[in-house]
Amino acid sequence: MQKENFLTTLTVLVSFLVIIGFFHQWVLTY
C-alpha cells in the first residue's frame, strides 16, 4: 500500500515537473 502511494506521488511529481518545464519553455519562447 505504501509502495503504491509512493509510486503515485512520484508520478504526480514527475508530471508536475514536466508541465512546469514545458510552460517555462513556452514562456521563454514566446
C-alpha positions in Angstrom: 0.0 0.0 0.0 2.8 2.4 0.9 4.7 1.4 -2.2 1.7 2.2 -4.4 1.2 5.6 -2.6 4.9 6.4 -3.2 4.6 5.5 -6.8 1.5 7.6 -7.3 3.2 10.6 -5.6 6.3 10.1 -7.8 4.2 10.0 -10.9 2.4 13.2 -9.9 5.7 14.9 -9.1 7.2 14.0 -12.5 4.1 15.1 -14.3 4.1 18.4 -12.4 7.7 19.0 -13.2 7.2 18.2 -16.9 4.2 20.6 -17.1 6.3 23.3 -15.3 9.2 22.8 -17.6 7.1 22.8 -20.7 5.2 26.0 -19.6 8.5 27.7 -18.7 10.0 26.8 -22.1 6.8 28.1 -23.8 7.1 31.4 -21.9 10.8 31.7 -22.8 10.0 31.0 -26.5 7.0 33.4 -26.5 
